[in-house]
């Protein structure tokens, strides 16, 4: 008879050990791939949130200071007017008395939050006064062949400011521009980027094809060239609060959330040098990963880390962008 031989116990043990090693290697590899996918998914999500935040604030930065005085002193004086010997300021930009921390010091101002300005070159927030293009241009036919409009050719004795009526072509939105004096909101103010020198104006009368402007500047020779585009003057305070990027457009609606998952923002600006603004956004992923920790984050300054702190159970990423403030 033919004899059959079964596996010995030693052979079975060796086979089990080899199978266990192979299975362990496969599981370890699978777990490593899964953790790597999880890591990149979190970082990608965080970066997308940071890019959204930068994209939302870019229009405000790109239009900062258009048609506005380049110096801080001229900027502050441009938004004030005199009447019967008394000087008034636009309360939207300059609330309270001189020195109030809510005051704008310039059309671009680093800040600590939505209420307090910051005089250093690095800060967690910024405020900006900017200009929004309107679908209207100064009409060349209404200039009587003059090379431009000199806004201080007539003086209003009651307001002690200079006024001039000009014609325009195109469309001006009555919802975007309020023709009232004295101006109580930014919706009464306009600017012309090509005017020389650059100063804002208030609109006291708004018609279908003409505007009555008031110049609050003490400078002489304000010229508005023909075909220069009319811009609405606006302002915004951009800051991070409770993990959300918020923008207060100073129109009475309050601060609005424009991006969530934002753990911090850090802005650097050299106002006296190259005028380069760099904004760094620290964004986090949505999922909390238990007790997992994340050490230092590349691109996030130590002073920003000390100011904001962070929850190490979330994965974070830094997204940054730089702009040159043109004015």
Secondary structure as UniProt FT lines:
FT   HELIX           9..62
FT   TURN            65..67
FT   HELIX           72..78
FT   STRAND          80..83
FT   TURN            84..85
FT   STRAND          86..89
FT   TURN            91..93
FT   TURN            98..99
FT   TURN            101..102
FT   STRAND          108..111
FT   STRAND          122..123
FT   STRAND          125..138
FT   HELIX           140..143
FT   TURN            144..145
FT   STRAND          148..150
FT   TURN            151..152
FT   STRAND          154..156
FT   TURN            157..160
FT   STRAND          161..170
FT   TURN            174..176
FT   HELIX           186..188
FT   STRAND          189..192
FT   TURN            193..194
FT   STRAND          201..206
FT   STRAND          210..215
FT   STRAND          223..225
FT   TURN            226..227
FT   STRAND          229..241
FT   TURN            242..243
FT   STRAND          244..248
FT   STRAND          255..260
FT   STRAND          262..269
FT   TURN            271..274
FT   STRAND          276..284
FT   TURN            290..291
FT   TURN            298..299
FT   HELIX           302..308
FT   TURN            312..313
FT   STRAND          316..324
//
